[in-house]
């Protein structure tokens, strides 16, 4: 089940990465768009999982949304029309606000 396969991504595939940094001054939200270089595909107990592979140095420790061909962002079973809406949903999810 742990057999990984890398598949080259098609041109024009992007992922949005939102990271939240807490400090005394409040919460800093960064939301950046990155090209998907490849897909890491492997089988799990519930089905096939495909994770985006982003450029070297990009950490996937935040929330990752996938951009569709029409520019919408898909994350957590929801579609967002902008990166601002996506980032706001990430913050709300972290704070337990629905």
Secondary structure as a PSIPRED ss2 file (coil, helix, strand):
# PSIPRED VFORMAT (PSIPRED V4.0)

   1 X C   1.000  0.000  0.000
   2 X C   1.000  0.000  0.000
   3 X C   1.000  0.000  0.000
   4 X E   0.000  0.000  1.000
   5 X E   0.000  0.000  1.000
   6 X E   0.000  0.000  1.000
   7 X E   0.000  0.000  1.000
   8 X E   0.000  0.000  1.000
   9 X C   1.000  0.000  0.000
  10 X C   1.000  0.000  0.000
  11 X C   1.000  0.000  0.000
  12 X C   1.000  0.000  0.000
  13 X C   1.000  0.000  0.000
  14 X E   0.000  0.000  1.000
  15 X E   0.000  0.000  1.000
  16 X E   0.000  0.000  1.000
  17 X E   0.000  0.000  1.000
  18 X E   0.000  0.000  1.000
  19 X E   0.000  0.000  1.000
  20 X E   0.000  0.000  1.000
  21 X E   0.000  0.000  1.000
  22 X E   0.000  0.000  1.000
  23 X E   0.000  0.000  1.000
  24 X C   1.000  0.000  0.000
  25 X C   1.000  0.000  0.000
  26 X E   0.000  0.000  1.000
  27 X E   0.000  0.000  1.000
  28 X E   0.000  0.000  1.000
  29 X E   0.000  0.000  1.000
  30 X E   0.000  0.000  1.000
  31 X E   0.000  0.000  1.000
  32 X E   0.000  0.000  1.000
  33 X E   0.000  0.000  1.000
  34 X E   0.000  0.000  1.000
  35 X E   0.000  0.000  1.000
  36 X E   0.000  0.000  1.000
  37 X E   0.000  0.000  1.000
  38 X E   0.000  0.000  1.000
  39 X E   0.000  0.000  1.000
  40 X E   0.000  0.000  1.000
  41 X E   0.000  0.000  1.000
  42 X E   0.000  0.000  1.000
  43 X E   0.000  0.000  1.000
  44 X E   0.000  0.000  1.000
  45 X C   1.000  0.000  0.000
  46 X C   1.000  0.000  0.000
  47 X E   0.000  0.000  1.000
  48 X E   0.000  0.000  1.000
  49 X E   0.000  0.000  1.000
  50 X E   0.000  0.000  1.000
  51 X E   0.000  0.000  1.000
  52 X E   0.000  0.000  1.000
  53 X E   0.000  0.000  1.000
  54 X E   0.000  0.000  1.000
  55 X C   1.000  0.000  0.000
  56 X C   1.000  0.000  0.000
  57 X C   1.000  0.000  0.000
  58 X C   1.000  0.000  0.000
  59 X C   1.000  0.000  0.000
  60 X C   1.000  0.000  0.000
  61 X C   1.000  0.000  0.000
  62 X C   1.000  0.000  0.000
  63 X E   0.000  0.000  1.000
  64 X E   0.000  0.000  1.000
  65 X E   0.000  0.000  1.000
  66 X E   0.000  0.000  1.000
  67 X E   0.000  0.000  1.000
  68 X C   1.000  0.000  0.000
  69 X C   1.000  0.000  0.000
  70 X C   1.000  0.000  0.000
  71 X C   1.000  0.000  0.000
  72 X C   1.000  0.000  0.000
  73 X E   0.000  0.000  1.000
  74 X E   0.000  0.000  1.000
  75 X E   0.000  0.000  1.000
  76 X C   1.000  0.000  0.000
  77 X C   1.000  0.000  0.000
  78 X E   0.000  0.000  1.000
  79 X E   0.000  0.000  1.000
  80 X E   0.000  0.000  1.000
  81 X C   1.000  0.000  0.000
  82 X C   1.000  0.000  0.000
  83 X H   0.000  1.000  0.000
  84 X H   0.000  1.000  0.000
  85 X H   0.000  1.000  0.000
  86 X H   0.000  1.000  0.000
  87 X H   0.000  1.000  0.000
  88 X H   0.000  1.000  0.000
  89 X H   0.000  1.000  0.000
  90 X H   0.000  1.000  0.000
  91 X H   0.000  1.000  0.000
  92 X H   0.000  1.000  0.000
  93 X H   0.000  1.000  0.000
  94 X H   0.000  1.000  0.000
  95 X H   0.000  1.000  0.000
  96 X C   1.000  0.000  0.000
  97 X C   1.000  0.000  0.000
  98 X C   1.000  0.000  0.000
